[in-house]
């Protein structure tokens, strides 16, 4: 998928945060919740970002809010 269609995450003070403009090494996932969950389960964020990261479970809300918005727009 083109990069503009992916969600970017980076580490800030050891915490995973979403955002295209967050400085530092980035990790990308597709826009499906399953992709995010797979990256968490396989420690993909820590591996890609080259550091241990704390992952707030509320980040999954990004995926559900976005999919709801797409359904309403579509």
N, C-alpha and C positions, 0 to 999 in steps of 0.2 A: 504494500500500500504506500502511496506517496506520503511523505513525512507530514504534510499539512493535514492529513486525515487521521493522524495518530495523536494520542495524548502524551505529553511530555511530563516527566517527573524529575526532580533533582533532590539532593539532600541538603538540608539547612540545619546546622547544629545537630546532626545525627537523626533528623526526622525527615521522612519522605514528604515532599510538598509538590503539588501540581503547579504547572505554569511554564509557558513557553519562554518567559523572560527571566526565570530564576537562574542566577549565575551558577556556573560549575558544570560538571559532567552531567549529562542527561540520560535518562532511560525512557524508552517509548513503549507504549502498548497500543493495541488496536482499541477501538471504542466499545468493545463488548466487555461486560462484567466478567465473563469467563476468562478473558485474556489477563485481566488484572489479578483475578484469583489464582490463576496458574503461575503468574510471575511471583506472587507472594509465596505460594506453596513450594515452589522450586528455588526460592531465594534468588530469583533473577535480578531483583532490584539491587540487592547487596553486591552481587557479583558484577553487575554492569557498572554500578557507581563506585565500586572498589572500596566499600566501607560498610560497616554494619549500620542499618537504618531501622528506626522505629516506625512502624506503619500503623497509623490511626485507622481503625475499622470504618470510621465515617467516610474515608476516601471513596469507598464503594458507592456512596451517594452520588458522586459525580456521574457515574455511569447510569444510574437509574434516572436522575434528573435529566440528563441529556437524551436518553432514549424516550422519555415522556415528551420532551419538547419536540423531538423529531416526529413522533406520532401525531401530535397536535398540529404541527405545521404541514405534515404530509397528507 
